[in-house]
Amino acid sequence: MRLPGLVIFDCDGTLVDSERIANEVFADLITAEGLPTSFAECVERYMGRSASSCVARIERELGRPLRTELLGLRAARVDQRLAEELTAVPGMRAALTALAGARVAVCVASSSTPREIAFRLRHTDLAGFFGDAIFSATMVANGKPAPDVFLHAAKEMGFRPQDCVVIEDSVAGVRAGRSAGMRVIGFADLMAPDALLAAGAHQVVRDADELPALLGV
């Protein structure tokens, strides 16, 4: 199998084990805002999407503007829990080490803000694999499932879309990668493998240990 030129990683739920915490917090806050939302519903509706698109959907379903600083509250509560609980996804450090040994370029392209991405990577000791190669949906016009952040990352890193592979754990992220014209590997943690395949993932893995072989390393 030909090595990819660039592997683009989503952050939350793919590199770091943060999605469970983030969705627990967000579901509670949305419910308190007046829109009853379970953990499973939060994962299905909002996981992998930009903050602005989440707010737009919540306000649309509420039929009114938010009454609280929902995103600020989410960031503060998630950061507090992540500082105590966050770890790297099992096996991801070994996968990144294998890619580095094969001299495959890597970057992060996430719906989180640059501050949030940097915090997660530093806290889990993964920052050294990426350096400044970090891209956020806040840098582009449209968040996932639009392809903007992946196309921006590829352009900034100097690669054509067809030479890139995206690693994503959300339906929105998989759709974004496919829309960008990239090969997409779904990482099935909270999302069911069938949901990622239905969204367009070329392959799906449940374990980071499976990634090097799929990437030809």
VENQUIWO-V391117 format. One record per backbone hydrogen bond with DSSP energy under -0.5 kcal/mol. CO is the residue of the C=O (numbers start at 0). NH is the residue of the N-H. If there is no record, write none. Layout:
{{CO & NH} {CO & NH}}
This chain:
{{4 & 104} {5 & 7} {5 & 164} {6 & 8} {6 & 106} {7 & 166} {8 & 108} {10 & 13} {10 & 14} {10 & 15} {14 & 88} {15 & 12} {15 & 17} {17 & 21} {18 & 22} {19 & 23} {20 & 24} {21 & 25} {22 & 26} {23 & 27} {24 & 28} {25 & 29} {26 & 30} {27 & 31} {28 & 32} {29 & 33} {29 & 34} {30 & 33} {33 & 35} {37 & 41} {38 & 42} {39 & 43} {40 & 44} {41 & 45} {41 & 46} {42 & 46} {45 & 48} {46 & 171} {49 & 53} {50 & 54} {51 & 55} {52 & 56} {53 & 57} {54 & 58} {55 & 59} {56 & 60} {57 & 61} {58 & 62} {58 & 63} {67 & 69} {68 & 72} {69 & 73} {70 & 74} {71 & 75} {72 & 76} {73 & 77} {74 & 78} {75 & 79} {76 & 80} {77 & 81} {78 & 82} {79 & 83} {80 & 83} {80 & 84} {81 & 85} {86 & 16} {88 & 91} {89 & 207} {90 & 94} {91 & 95} {92 & 96} {93 & 97} {94 & 98} {95 & 99} {96 & 100} {97 & 101} {98 & 103} {99 & 102} {104 & 6} {106 & 8} {107 & 134} {109 & 136} {110 & 50} {112 & 116} {113 & 117} {114 & 118} {115 & 119} {116 & 120} {117 & 121} {118 & 122} {119 & 123} {120 & 125} {120 & 126} {121 & 124} {125 & 128} {126 & 129} {126 & 130} {129 & 132} {131 & 133} {132 & 107} {134 & 109} {135 & 138} {136 & 139} {142 & 145} {143 & 49} {146 & 149} {146 & 150} {147 & 151} {148 & 152} {149 & 153} {150 & 154} {151 & 155} {152 & 156} {153 & 157} {153 & 158} {154 & 157} {159 & 162} {160 & 163} {162 & 4} {162 & 5} {163 & 182} {164 & 7} {165 & 167} {165 & 184} {166 & 9} {167 & 186} {169 & 173} {170 & 174} {171 & 144} {171 & 175} {172 & 176} {173 & 177} {174 & 178} {175 & 179} {176 & 181} {177 & 180} {182 & 165} {183 & 185} {183 & 201} {183 & 202} {184 & 167} {185 & 187} {185 & 204} {186 & 188} {191 & 194} {191 & 195} {192 & 196} {193 & 197} {194 & 198} {195 & 199} {195 & 200} {196 & 199} {202 & 185} {204 & 187} {206 & 209} {207 & 210} {207 & 211} {209 & 213} {210 & 214} {211 & 216} {212 & 215} {214 & 3}}
